[in-house]
Amino acid sequence: MSYGRPSGGIGCLPALLLVLLLVFVPIIGHIILTIMILGDDLSGGEKLLWLLIVWVIPFLGPLLYLLLGQRRNRLMSQLT
């Protein structure tokens, strides 16, 4: 009878790291993006809409906000 690691399993530490990578890193990213949206110069309705998009559409929502949602004048003022 073998009490070692089951054959074919990935082990406890790699599984934990995988969970951290797939679950907690995106949540931290969403929280940071939420802070960015709340600090942006959008109207209340626009902020609510972007927050819904970011949190409901997991990977595409944050990308859409970063590409389309930020005010261009704020972005341009940071570049100069």
N, CA, C and O atoms as a Maestro MAE file, in Angstrom:
{
 s_m_m2io_version
 :::
 2.0.0
}

f_m_ct {
 s_m_title
 :::
 protein
 m_atom[320] {
  # First column is atom index #
  i_m_mmod_type
  r_m_x_coord
  r_m_y_coord
  r_m_z_coord
  i_m_residue_number
  s_m_chain_name
  s_m_pdb_residue_name
  s_m_pdb_atom_name
  i_m_atomic_number
  :::
  1 25 0.835 -1.168 0.000 1 A "MET " " N  " 7
  2 3 0.000 0.000 0.000 1 A "MET " " CA " 6
  3 2 0.884 1.238 0.000 1 A "MET " " C  " 6
  4 15 1.777 1.364 0.838 1 A "MET " " O  " 8
  5 25 0.644 2.145 -0.930 2 A "SER " " N  " 7
  6 3 1.465 3.341 -1.061 2 A "SER " " CA " 6
  7 2 0.716 4.554 -0.515 2 A "SER " " C  " 6
  8 15 -0.422 4.822 -0.900 2 A "SER " " O  " 8
  9 25 1.368 5.274 0.381 3 A "TYR " " N  " 7
  10 3 0.762 6.469 0.955 3 A "TYR " " CA " 6
  11 2 1.382 7.745 0.392 3 A "TYR " " C  " 6
  12 15 1.123 8.832 0.911 3 A "TYR " " O  " 8
  13 25 2.168 7.638 -0.625 4 A "GLY " " N  " 7
  14 3 2.800 8.804 -1.249 4 A "GLY " " CA " 6
  15 2 1.820 9.555 -2.140 4 A "GLY " " C  " 6
  16 15 0.608 9.350 -2.081 4 A "GLY " " O  " 8
  17 25 2.365 10.402 -2.942 5 A "ARG " " N  " 7
  18 3 1.553 11.192 -3.862 5 A "ARG " " CA " 6
  19 2 0.916 10.272 -4.899 5 A "ARG " " C  " 6
  20 15 1.596 9.409 -5.455 5 A "ARG " " O  " 8
  21 25 -0.380 10.445 -5.169 6 A "PRO " " N  " 7
  22 3 -1.026 9.588 -6.172 6 A "PRO " " CA " 6
  23 2 -0.413 9.812 -7.549 6 A "PRO " " C  " 6
  24 15 -0.053 10.931 -7.915 6 A "PRO " " O  " 8
  25 25 -0.305 8.744 -8.284 7 A "SER " " N  " 7
  26 3 0.276 8.873 -9.614 7 A "SER " " CA " 6
  27 2 -0.661 9.692 -10.508 7 A "SER " " C  " 6
  28 15 -1.876 9.499 -10.495 7 A "SER " " O  " 8
  29 25 -0.087 10.589 -11.265 8 A "GLY " " N  " 7
  30 3 -0.878 11.417 -12.172 8 A "GLY " " CA " 6
  31 2 -1.378 12.703 -11.549 8 A "GLY " " C  " 6
  32 15 -1.885 13.562 -12.271 8 A "GLY " " O  " 8
  33 25 -1.259 12.878 -10.225 9 A "GLY " " N  " 7
  34 3 -1.685 14.103 -9.556 9 A "GLY " " CA " 6
  35 2 -0.619 15.180 -9.692 9 A "GLY " " C  " 6
  36 15 0.549 14.883 -9.941 9 A "GLY " " O  " 8
  37 25 -1.025 16.420 -9.527 10 A "ILE " " N  " 7
  38 3 -0.051 17.496 -9.666 10 A "ILE " " CA " 6
  39 2 0.529 17.931 -8.332 10 A "ILE " " C  " 6
  40 15 1.474 18.720 -8.315 10 A "ILE " " O  " 8
  41 25 0.015 17.463 -7.247 11 A "GLY " " N  " 7
  42 3 0.533 17.826 -5.941 11 A "GLY " " CA " 6
  43 2 -0.211 19.010 -5.358 11 A "GLY " " C  " 6
  44 15 -0.943 19.717 -6.051 11 A "GLY " " O  " 8
  45 25 -0.007 19.209 -4.069 12 A "CYS " " N  " 7
  46 3 -0.751 20.234 -3.338 12 A "CYS " " CA " 6
  47 2 -0.256 21.649 -3.660 12 A "CYS " " C  " 6
  48 15 -1.066 22.534 -3.935 12 A "CYS " " O  " 8
  49 25 1.055 21.871 -3.629 13 A "LEU " " N  " 7
  50 3 1.584 23.214 -3.863 13 A "LEU " " CA " 6
  51 2 1.315 23.712 -5.285 13 A "LEU " " C  " 6
  52 15 0.869 24.848 -5.446 13 A "LEU " " O  " 8
  53 25 1.567 22.915 -6.313 14 A "PRO " " N  " 7
  54 3 1.229 23.399 -7.662 14 A "PRO " " CA " 6
  55 2 -0.269 23.662 -7.839 14 A "PRO " " C  " 6
  56 15 -0.653 24.596 -8.543 14 A "PRO " " O  " 8
  57 25 -1.107 22.853 -7.210 15 A "ALA " " N  " 7
  58 3 -2.551 23.080 -7.308 15 A "ALA " " CA " 6
  59 2 -2.932 24.386 -6.627 15 A "ALA " " C  " 6
  60 15 -3.770 25.129 -7.138 15 A "ALA " " O  " 8
  61 25 -2.324 24.674 -5.478 16 A "LEU " " N  " 7
  62 3 -2.580 25.923 -4.774 16 A "LEU " " CA " 6
  63 2 -2.123 27.125 -5.602 16 A "LEU " " C  " 6
  64 15 -2.829 28.129 -5.690 16 A "LEU " " O  " 8
  65 25 -0.957 27.016 -6.198 17 A "LEU " " N  " 7
  66 3 -0.457 28.096 -7.048 17 A "LEU " " CA " 6
  67 2 -1.357 28.314 -8.265 17 A "LEU " " C  " 6
  68 15 -1.570 29.450 -8.688 17 A "LEU " " O  " 8
  69 25 -1.878 27.236 -8.820 18 A "LEU " " N  " 7
  70 3 -2.788 27.343 -9.950 18 A "LEU " " CA " 6
  71 2 -4.080 28.044 -9.543 18 A "LEU " " C  " 6
  72 15 -4.591 28.881 -10.287 18 A "LEU " " O  " 8
  73 25 -4.607 27.712 -8.378 19 A "VAL " " N  " 7
  74 3 -5.812 28.376 -7.880 19 A "VAL " " CA " 6
  75 2 -5.549 29.857 -7.656 19 A "VAL " " C  " 6
  76 15 -6.376 30.695 -8.019 19 A "VAL " " O  " 8
  77 25 -4.406 30.189 -7.062 20 A "LEU " " N  " 7
  78 3 -4.058 31.593 -6.852 20 A "LEU " " CA " 6
  79 2 -3.964 32.339 -8.170 20 A "LEU " " C  " 6
  80 15 -4.440 33.468 -8.289 20 A "LEU " " O  " 8
  81 25 -3.355 31.714 -9.147 21 A "LEU " " N  " 7
  82 3 -3.187 32.353 -10.447 21 A "LEU " " CA " 6
  83 2 -4.511 32.551 -11.169 21 A "LEU " " C  " 6
  84 15 -4.741 33.604 -11.763 21 A "LEU " " O  " 8
  85 25 -5.377 31.557 -11.125 22 A "LEU " " N  " 7
  86 3 -6.622 31.611 -11.886 22 A "LEU " " CA " 6
  87 2 -7.763 32.331 -11.179 22 A "LEU " " C  " 6
  88 15 -8.700 32.780 -11.839 22 A "LEU " " O  " 8
  89 25 -7.709 32.454 -9.848 23 A "VAL " " N  " 7
  90 3 -8.815 33.054 -9.105 23 A "VAL " " CA " 6
  91 2 -8.436 34.397 -8.495 23 A "VAL " " C  " 6
  92 15 -9.089 35.407 -8.759 23 A "VAL " " O  " 8
  93 25 -7.394 34.414 -7.688 24 A "PHE " " N  " 7
  94 3 -7.115 35.608 -6.901 24 A "PHE " " CA " 6
  95 2 -6.443 36.721 -7.696 24 A "PHE " " C  " 6
  96 15 -6.711 37.894 -7.436 24 A "PHE " " O  " 8
  97 25 -5.595 36.399 -8.641 25 A "VAL " " N  " 7
  98 3 -4.952 37.448 -9.446 25 A "VAL " " CA " 6
  99 2 -5.989 38.222 -10.260 25 A "VAL " " C  " 6
  100 15 -5.936 39.452 -10.256 25 A "VAL " " O  " 8
  101 25 -6.928 37.579 -10.958 26 A "PRO " " N  " 7
  102 3 -7.957 38.359 -11.649 26 A "PRO " " CA " 6
  103 2 -8.830 39.182 -10.706 26 A "PRO " " C  " 6
  104 15 -9.248 40.282 -11.067 26 A "PRO " " O  " 8
  105 25 -9.115 38.676 -9.508 27 A "ILE " " N  " 7
  106 3 -9.933 39.445 -8.562 27 A "ILE " " CA " 6
  107 2 -9.189 40.708 -8.136 27 A "ILE " " C  " 6
  108 15 -9.792 41.778 -8.047 27 A "ILE " " O  " 8
  109 25 -7.902 40.599 -7.874 28 A "ILE " " N  " 7
  110 3 -7.101 41.774 -7.520 28 A "ILE " " CA " 6
  111 2 -7.108 42.765 -8.684 28 A "ILE " " C  " 6
  112 15 -7.218 43.972 -8.470 28 A "ILE " " O  " 8
  113 25 -6.991 42.265 -9.904 29 A "GLY " " N  " 7
  114 3 -7.049 43.126 -11.082 29 A "GLY " " CA " 6
  115 2 -8.391 43.829 -11.200 29 A "GLY " " C  " 6
  116 15 -8.445 45.012 -11.538 29 A "GLY " " O  " 8
  117 25 -9.463 43.118 -10.927 30 A "HIS " " N  " 7
  118 3 -10.796 43.718 -10.977 30 A "HIS " " CA " 6
  119 2 -10.959 44.795 -9.914 30 A "HIS " " C  " 6
  120 15 -11.578 45.828 -10.165 30 A "HIS " " O  " 8
  121 25 -10.410 44.560 -8.735 31 A "ILE " " N  " 7
  122 3 -10.494 45.556 -7.665 31 A "ILE " " CA " 6
  123 2 -9.721 46.816 -8.056 31 A "ILE " " C  " 6
  124 15 -10.207 47.928 -7.851 31 A "ILE " " O  " 8
  125 25 -8.537 46.650 -8.610 32 A "ILE " " N  " 7
  126 3 -7.750 47.806 -9.062 32 A "ILE " " CA " 6
  127 2 -8.497 48.555 -10.157 32 A "ILE " " C  " 6
  128 15 -8.537 49.785 -10.153 32 A "ILE " " O  " 8
  129 25 -9.088 47.821 -11.093 33 A "LEU " " N  " 7
  130 3 -9.839 48.454 -12.169 33 A "LEU " " CA " 6
  131 2 -11.082 49.159 -11.640 33 A "LEU " " C  " 6
  132 15 -11.459 50.211 -12.155 33 A "LEU " " O  " 8
  133 25 -11.723 48.597 -10.624 34 A "THR " " N  " 7
  134 3 -12.876 49.248 -9.996 34 A "THR " " CA " 6
  135 2 -12.466 50.592 -9.397 34 A "THR " " C  " 6
  136 15 -13.186 51.580 -9.541 34 A "THR " " O  " 8
  137 25 -11.322 50.632 -8.731 35 A "ILE " " N  " 7
  138 3 -10.819 51.885 -8.172 35 A "ILE " " CA " 6
  139 2 -10.536 52.888 -9.286 35 A "ILE " " C  " 6
  140 15 -10.809 54.079 -9.135 35 A "ILE " " O  " 8
  141 25 -9.989 52.410 -10.402 36 A "MET " " N  " 7
  142 3 -9.731 53.299 -11.539 36 A "MET " " CA " 6
  143 2 -11.029 53.870 -12.093 36 A "MET " " C  " 6
  144 15 -11.106 55.061 -12.394 36 A "MET " " O  " 8
  145 25 -12.051 53.026 -12.228 37 A "ILE " " N  " 7
  146 3 -13.335 53.478 -12.773 37 A "ILE " " CA " 6
  147 2 -13.979 54.494 -11.842 37 A "ILE " " C  " 6
  148 15 -14.492 55.515 -12.300 37 A "ILE " " O  " 8
  149 25 -13.957 54.225 -10.539 38 A "LEU " " N  " 7
  150 3 -14.567 55.146 -9.587 38 A "LEU " " CA " 6
  151 2 -13.831 56.481 -9.534 38 A "LEU " " C  " 6
  152 15 -14.438 57.509 -9.233 38 A "LEU " " O  " 8
  153 25 -12.542 56.476 -9.820 39 A "GLY " " N  " 7
  154 3 -11.762 57.708 -9.823 39 A "GLY " " CA " 6
  155 2 -11.787 58.448 -11.137 39 A "GLY " " C  " 6
  156 15 -11.327 59.587 -11.214 39 A "GLY " " O  " 8
  157 25 -12.316 57.824 -12.173 40 A "ASP " " N  " 7
  158 3 -12.352 58.453 -13.493 40 A "ASP " " CA " 6
  159 2 -13.429 59.531 -13.533 40 A "ASP " " C  " 6
  160 15 -14.329 59.544 -12.692 40 A "ASP " " O  " 8
  161 25 -13.341 60.433 -14.504 41 A "ASP " " N  " 7
  162 3 -14.303 61.534 -14.608 41 A "ASP " " CA " 6
  163 2 -15.498 61.157 -15.480 41 A "ASP " " C  " 6
  164 15 -15.831 61.856 -16.438 41 A "ASP " " O  " 8
  165 25 -16.130 60.053 -15.135 42 A "LEU " " N  " 7
  166 3 -17.320 59.583 -15.834 42 A "LEU " " CA " 6
  167 2 -18.554 59.984 -15.034 42 A "LEU " " C  " 6
  168 15 -18.461 60.283 -13.843 42 A "LEU " " O  " 8
  169 25 -19.702 59.987 -15.692 43 A "SER " " N  " 7
  170 3 -20.947 60.232 -14.960 43 A "SER " " CA " 6
  171 2 -21.286 58.992 -14.131 43 A "SER " " C  " 6
  172 15 -20.703 57.925 -14.324 43 A "SER " " O  " 8
  173 25 -22.231 59.147 -13.213 44 A "GLY " " N  " 7
  174 3 -22.616 58.027 -12.353 44 A "GLY " " CA " 6
  175 2 -23.124 56.833 -13.130 44 A "GLY " " C  " 6
  176 15 -22.799 55.691 -12.803 44 A "GLY " " O  " 8
  177 25 -23.925 57.090 -14.163 45 A "GLY " " N  " 7
  178 3 -24.451 56.002 -14.981 45 A "GLY " " CA " 6
  179 2 -23.364 55.296 -15.763 45 A "GLY " " C  " 6
  180 15 -23.385 54.073 -15.902 45 A "GLY " " O  " 8
  181 25 -22.400 56.074 -16.282 46 A "GLU " " N  " 7
  182 3 -21.290 55.470 -17.025 46 A "GLU " " CA " 6
  183 2 -20.427 54.608 -16.106 46 A "GLU " " C  " 6
  184 15 -19.982 53.526 -16.490 46 A "GLU " " O  " 8
  185 25 -20.198 55.100 -14.894 47 A "LYS " " N  " 7
  186 3 -19.406 54.320 -13.943 47 A "LYS " " CA " 6
  187 2 -20.100 53.001 -13.625 47 A "LYS " " C  " 6
  188 15 -19.469 51.944 -13.609 47 A "LYS " " O  " 8
  189 25 -21.401 53.073 -13.375 48 A "LEU " " N  " 7
  190 3 -22.156 51.864 -13.058 48 A "LEU " " CA " 6
  191 2 -22.124 50.875 -14.222 48 A "LEU " " C  " 6
  192 15 -21.940 49.675 -14.020 48 A "LEU " " O  " 8
  193 25 -22.303 51.379 -15.424 49 A "LEU " " N  " 7
  194 3 -22.273 50.522 -16.612 49 A "LEU " " CA " 6
  195 2 -20.917 49.854 -16.779 49 A "LEU " " C  " 6
  196 15 -20.845 48.653 -17.038 49 A "LEU " " O  " 8
  197 25 -19.839 50.622 -16.633 50 A "TRP " " N  " 7
  198 3 -18.502 50.044 -16.772 50 A "TRP " " CA " 6
  199 2 -18.215 49.037 -15.664 50 A "TRP " " C  " 6
  200 15 -17.589 48.007 -15.912 50 A "TRP " " O  " 8
  201 25 -18.667 49.324 -14.443 51 A "LEU " " N  " 7
  202 3 -18.462 48.360 -13.361 51 A "LEU " " CA " 6
  203 2 -19.184 47.047 -13.654 51 A "LEU " " C  " 6
  204 15 -18.641 45.969 -13.416 51 A "LEU " " O  " 8
  205 25 -20.400 47.141 -14.166 52 A "LEU " " N  " 7
  206 3 -21.138 45.920 -14.531 52 A "LEU " " CA " 6
  207 2 -20.419 45.154 -15.634 52 A "LEU " " C  " 6
  208 15 -20.283 43.932 -15.565 52 A "LEU " " O  " 8
  209 25 -19.964 45.876 -16.644 53 A "ILE " " N  " 7
  210 3 -19.266 45.224 -17.760 53 A "ILE " " CA " 6
  211 2 -17.997 44.539 -17.266 53 A "ILE " " C  " 6
  212 15 -17.726 43.395 -17.630 53 A "ILE " " O  " 8
  213 25 -17.219 45.232 -16.439 54 A "VAL " " N  " 7
  214 3 -15.948 44.690 -15.956 54 A "VAL " " CA " 6
  215 2 -16.163 43.447 -15.091 54 A "VAL " " C  " 6
  216 15 -15.418 42.475 -15.215 54 A "VAL " " O  " 8
  217 25 -17.175 43.467 -14.216 55 A "TRP " " N  " 7
  218 3 -17.365 42.350 -13.293 55 A "TRP " " CA " 6
  219 2 -18.173 41.202 -13.888 55 A "TRP " " C  " 6
  220 15 -18.036 40.063 -13.440 55 A "TRP " " O  " 8
  221 25 -19.017 41.477 -14.894 56 A "VAL " " N  " 7
  222 3 -19.856 40.408 -15.458 56 A "VAL " " CA " 6
  223 2 -19.156 39.688 -16.617 56 A "VAL " " C  " 6
  224 15 -19.325 38.481 -16.788 56 A "VAL " " O  " 8
  225 25 -18.380 40.416 -17.401 57 A "ILE " " N  " 7
  226 3 -17.665 39.811 -18.526 57 A "ILE " " CA " 6
  227 2 -16.197 39.678 -18.114 57 A "ILE " " C  " 6
  228 15 -15.435 40.637 -18.240 57 A "ILE " " O  " 8
  229 25 -15.794 38.511 -17.628 58 A "PRO " " N  " 7
  230 3 -14.514 38.369 -16.932 58 A "PRO " " CA " 6
  231 2 -13.270 38.882 -17.655 58 A "PRO " " C  " 6
  232 15 -12.574 39.725 -17.089 58 A "PRO " " O  " 8
  233 25 -12.955 38.444 -18.828 59 A "PHE " " N  " 7
  234 3 -11.694 38.840 -19.459 59 A "PHE " " CA " 6
  235 2 -11.879 39.968 -20.461 59 A "PHE " " C  " 6
  236 15 -11.007 40.824 -20.603 59 A "PHE " " O  " 8
  237 25 -12.988 39.971 -21.141 60 A "LEU " " N  " 7
  238 3 -13.240 40.979 -22.158 60 A "LEU " " CA " 6
  239 2 -13.617 42.330 -21.557 60 A "LEU " " C  " 6
  240 15 -13.246 43.366 -22.109 60 A "LEU " " O  " 8
  241 25 -14.342 42.344 -20.444 61 A "GLY " " N  " 7
  242 3 -14.775 43.589 -19.812 61 A "GLY " " CA " 6
  243 2 -13.633 44.504 -19.420 61 A "GLY " " C  " 6
  244 15 -13.637 45.675 -19.802 61 A "GLY " " O  " 8
  245 25 -12.641 44.008 -18.661 62 A "PRO " " N  " 7
  246 3 -11.508 44.869 -18.318 62 A "PRO " " CA " 6
  247 2 -10.743 45.369 -19.542 62 A "PRO " " C  " 6
  248 15 -10.309 46.520 -19.587 62 A "PRO " " O  " 8
  249 25 -10.587 44.510 -20.512 63 A "LEU " " N  " 7
  250 3 -9.896 44.920 -21.736 63 A "LEU " " CA " 6
  251 2 -10.662 46.019 -22.453 63 A "LEU " " C  " 6
  252 15 -10.065 46.986 -22.926 63 A "LEU " " O  " 8
  253 25 -11.982 45.879 -22.539 64 A "LEU " " N  " 7
  254 3 -12.795 46.912 -23.182 64 A "LEU " " CA " 6
  255 2 -12.687 48.244 -22.455 64 A "LEU " " C  " 6
  256 15 -12.582 49.294 -23.089 64 A "LEU " " O  " 8
  257 25 -12.713 48.204 -21.112 65 A "TYR " " N  " 7
  258 3 -12.604 49.463 -20.380 65 A "TYR " " CA " 6
  259 2 -11.247 50.118 -20.613 65 A "TYR " " C  " 6
  260 15 -11.164 51.326 -20.834 65 A "TYR " " O  " 8
  261 25 -10.195 49.323 -20.564 66 A "LEU " " N  " 7
  262 3 -8.860 49.893 -20.744 66 A "LEU " " CA " 6
  263 2 -8.669 50.450 -22.146 66 A "LEU " " C  " 6
  264 15 -7.949 51.431 -22.333 66 A "LEU " " O  " 8
  265 25 -9.308 49.831 -23.130 67 A "LEU " " N  " 7
  266 3 -9.173 50.318 -24.509 67 A "LEU " " CA " 6
  267 2 -10.152 51.430 -24.853 67 A "LEU " " C  " 6
  268 15 -9.792 52.359 -25.576 67 A "LEU " " O  " 8
  269 25 -11.389 51.359 -24.348 68 A "LEU " " N  " 7
  270 3 -12.433 52.277 -24.801 68 A "LEU " " CA " 6
  271 2 -13.007 53.173 -23.718 68 A "LEU " " C  " 6
  272 15 -13.507 54.255 -24.026 68 A "LEU " " O  " 8
  273 25 -12.952 52.759 -22.467 69 A "GLY " " N  " 7
  274 3 -13.701 53.436 -21.421 69 A "GLY " " CA " 6
  275 2 -13.040 54.629 -20.788 69 A "GLY " " C  " 6
  276 15 -13.724 55.519 -20.284 69 A "GLY " " O  " 8
  277 25 -11.731 54.671 -20.801 70 A "GLN " " N  " 7
  278 3 -11.054 55.772 -20.146 70 A "GLN " " CA " 6
  279 2 -11.202 57.044 -20.964 70 A "GLN " " C  " 6
  280 15 -11.214 57.013 -22.194 70 A "GLN " " O  " 8
  281 25 -11.314 58.153 -20.266 71 A "ARG " " N  " 7
  282 3 -11.419 59.446 -20.934 71 A "ARG " " CA " 6
  283 2 -10.118 59.759 -21.654 71 A "ARG " " C  " 6
  284 15 -9.032 59.656 -21.084 71 A "ARG " " O  " 8
  285 25 -10.249 60.137 -22.902 72 A "ARG " " N  " 7
  286 3 -9.055 60.420 -23.706 72 A "ARG " " CA " 6
  287 2 -8.315 61.647 -23.199 72 A "ARG " " C  " 6
  288 15 -7.086 61.675 -23.266 72 A "ARG " " O  " 8
  289 25 -9.010 62.665 -22.695 73 A "ASN " " N  " 7
  290 3 -8.301 63.853 -22.220 73 A "ASN " " CA " 6
  291 2 -7.433 63.534 -21.010 73 A "ASN " " C  " 6
  292 15 -6.363 64.122 -20.849 73 A "ASN " " O  " 8
  293 25 -7.873 62.616 -20.159 74 A "ARG " " N  " 7
  294 3 -7.051 62.228 -19.012 74 A "ARG " " CA " 6
  295 2 -5.830 61.466 -19.478 74 A "ARG " " C  " 6
  296 15 -4.735 61.655 -18.948 74 A "ARG " " O  " 8
  297 25 -6.008 60.611 -20.459 75 A "LEU " " N  " 7
  298 3 -4.885 59.845 -20.989 75 A "LEU " " CA " 6
  299 2 -3.887 60.763 -21.677 75 A "LEU " " C  " 6
  300 15 -2.677 60.593 -21.522 75 A "LEU " " O  " 8
  301 25 -4.376 61.718 -22.424 76 A "MET " " N  " 7
  302 3 -3.482 62.621 -23.153 76 A "MET " " CA " 6
  303 2 -2.726 63.532 -22.191 76 A "MET " " C  " 6
  304 15 -1.565 63.856 -22.442 76 A "MET " " O  " 8
  305 25 -3.353 63.949 -21.105 77 A "SER " " N  " 7
  306 3 -2.676 64.817 -20.140 77 A "SER " " CA " 6
  307 2 -1.583 64.060 -19.387 77 A "SER " " C  " 6
  308 15 -0.616 64.671 -18.931 77 A "SER " " O  " 8
  309 25 -1.723 62.746 -19.251 78 A "GLN " " N  " 7
  310 3 -0.703 61.968 -18.589 78 A "GLN " " CA " 6
  311 2 0.493 61.753 -19.500 78 A "GLN " " C  " 6
  312 15 1.613 61.567 -19.023 78 A "GLN " " O  " 8
  313 25 0.265 61.776 -20.806 79 A "LEU " " N  " 7
  314 3 1.353 61.562 -21.757 79 A "LEU " " CA " 6
  315 2 2.249 62.797 -21.896 79 A "LEU " " C  " 6
  316 15 3.428 62.678 -22.228 79 A "LEU " " O  " 8
  317 25 1.696 63.960 -21.645 80 A "THR " " N  " 7
  318 3 2.496 65.177 -21.822 80 A "THR " " CA " 6
  319 2 3.138 65.639 -20.552 80 A "THR " " C  " 6
  320 15 3.841 66.649 -20.548 80 A "THR " " O  " 8
  :::
 }
 m_bond[319] {
  # First column is bond index #
  i_m_from
  i_m_to
  i_m_order
  :::
  1 1 2 1
  2 2 3 1
  3 3 4 2
  4 3 5 1
  5 5 6 1
  6 6 7 1
  7 7 8 2
  8 7 9 1
  9 9 10 1
  10 10 11 1
  11 11 12 2
  12 11 13 1
  13 13 14 1
  14 14 15 1
  15 15 16 2
  16 15 17 1
  17 17 18 1
  18 18 19 1
  19 19 20 2
  20 19 21 1
  21 21 22 1
  22 22 23 1
  23 23 24 2
  24 23 25 1
  25 25 26 1
  26 26 27 1
  27 27 28 2
  28 27 29 1
  29 29 30 1
  30 30 31 1
  31 31 32 2
  32 31 33 1
  33 33 34 1
  34 34 35 1
  35 35 36 2
  36 35 37 1
  37 37 38 1
  38 38 39 1
  39 39 40 2
  40 39 41 1
  41 41 42 1
  42 42 43 1
  43 43 44 2
  44 43 45 1
  45 45 46 1
  46 46 47 1
  47 47 48 2
  48 47 49 1
  49 49 50 1
  50 50 51 1
  51 51 52 2
  52 51 53 1
  53 53 54 1
  54 54 55 1
  55 55 56 2
  56 55 57 1
  57 57 58 1
  58 58 59 1
  59 59 60 2
  60 59 61 1
  61 61 62 1
  62 62 63 1
  63 63 64 2
  64 63 65 1
  65 65 66 1
  66 66 67 1
  67 67 68 2
  68 67 69 1
  69 69 70 1
  70 70 71 1
  71 71 72 2
  72 71 73 1
  73 73 74 1
  74 74 75 1
  75 75 76 2
  76 75 77 1
  77 77 78 1
  78 78 79 1
  79 79 80 2
  80 79 81 1
  81 81 82 1
  82 82 83 1
  83 83 84 2
  84 83 85 1
  85 85 86 1
  86 86 87 1
  87 87 88 2
  88 87 89 1
  89 89 90 1
  90 90 91 1
  91 91 92 2
  92 91 93 1
  93 93 94 1
  94 94 95 1
  95 95 96 2
  96 95 97 1
  97 97 98 1
  98 98 99 1
  99 99 100 2
  100 99 101 1
  101 101 102 1
  102 102 103 1
  103 103 104 2
  104 103 105 1
  105 105 106 1
  106 106 107 1
  107 107 108 2
  108 107 109 1
  109 109 110 1
  110 110 111 1
  111 111 112 2
  112 111 113 1
  113 113 114 1
  114 114 115 1
  115 115 116 2
  116 115 117 1
  117 117 118 1
  118 118 119 1
  119 119 120 2
  120 119 121 1
  121 121 122 1
  122 122 123 1
  123 123 124 2
  124 123 125 1
  125 125 126 1
  126 126 127 1
  127 127 128 2
  128 127 129 1
  129 129 130 1
  130 130 131 1
  131 131 132 2
  132 131 133 1
  133 133 134 1
  134 134 135 1
  135 135 136 2
  136 135 137 1
  137 137 138 1
  138 138 139 1
  139 139 140 2
  140 139 141 1
  141 141 142 1
  142 142 143 1
  143 143 144 2
  144 143 145 1
  145 145 146 1
  146 146 147 1
  147 147 148 2
  148 147 149 1
  149 149 150 1
  150 150 151 1
  151 151 152 2
  152 151 153 1
  153 153 154 1
  154 154 155 1
  155 155 156 2
  156 155 157 1
  157 157 158 1
  158 158 159 1
  159 159 160 2
  160 159 161 1
  161 161 162 1
  162 162 163 1
  163 163 164 2
  164 163 165 1
  165 165 166 1
  166 166 167 1
  167 167 168 2
  168 167 169 1
  169 169 170 1
  170 170 171 1
  171 171 172 2
  172 171 173 1
  173 173 174 1
  174 174 175 1
  175 175 176 2
  176 175 177 1
  177 177 178 1
  178 178 179 1
  179 179 180 2
  180 179 181 1
  181 181 182 1
  182 182 183 1
  183 183 184 2
  184 183 185 1
  185 185 186 1
  186 186 187 1
  187 187 188 2
  188 187 189 1
  189 189 190 1
  190 190 191 1
  191 191 192 2
  192 191 193 1
  193 193 194 1
  194 194 195 1
  195 195 196 2
  196 195 197 1
  197 197 198 1
  198 198 199 1
  199 199 200 2
  200 199 201 1
  201 201 202 1
  202 202 203 1
  203 203 204 2
  204 203 205 1
  205 205 206 1
  206 206 207 1
  207 207 208 2
  208 207 209 1
  209 209 210 1
  210 210 211 1
  211 211 212 2
  212 211 213 1
  213 213 214 1
  214 214 215 1
  215 215 216 2
  216 215 217 1
  217 217 218 1
  218 218 219 1
  219 219 220 2
  220 219 221 1
  221 221 222 1
  222 222 223 1
  223 223 224 2
  224 223 225 1
  225 225 226 1
  226 226 227 1
  227 227 228 2
  228 227 229 1
  229 229 230 1
  230 230 231 1
  231 231 232 2
  232 231 233 1
  233 233 234 1
  234 234 235 1
  235 235 236 2
  236 235 237 1
  237 237 238 1
  238 238 239 1
  239 239 240 2
  240 239 241 1
  241 241 242 1
  242 242 243 1
  243 243 244 2
  244 243 245 1
  245 245 246 1
  246 246 247 1
  247 247 248 2
  248 247 249 1
  249 249 250 1
  250 250 251 1
  251 251 252 2
  252 251 253 1
  253 253 254 1
  254 254 255 1
  255 255 256 2
  256 255 257 1
  257 257 258 1
  258 258 259 1
  259 259 260 2
  260 259 261 1
  261 261 262 1
  262 262 263 1
  263 263 264 2
  264 263 265 1
  265 265 266 1
  266 266 267 1
  267 267 268 2
  268 267 269 1
  269 269 270 1
  270 270 271 1
  271 271 272 2
  272 271 273 1
  273 273 274 1
  274 274 275 1
  275 275 276 2
  276 275 277 1
  277 277 278 1
  278 278 279 1
  279 279 280 2
  280 279 281 1
  281 281 282 1
  282 282 283 1
  283 283 284 2
  284 283 285 1
  285 285 286 1
  286 286 287 1
  287 287 288 2
  288 287 289 1
  289 289 290 1
  290 290 291 1
  291 291 292 2
  292 291 293 1
  293 293 294 1
  294 294 295 1
  295 295 296 2
  296 295 297 1
  297 297 298 1
  298 298 299 1
  299 299 300 2
  300 299 301 1
  301 301 302 1
  302 302 303 1
  303 303 304 2
  304 303 305 1
  305 305 306 1
  306 306 307 1
  307 307 308 2
  308 307 309 1
  309 309 310 1
  310 310 311 1
  311 311 312 2
  312 311 313 1
  313 313 314 1
  314 314 315 1
  315 315 316 2
  316 315 317 1
  317 317 318 1
  318 318 319 1
  319 319 320 2
  :::
 }
}
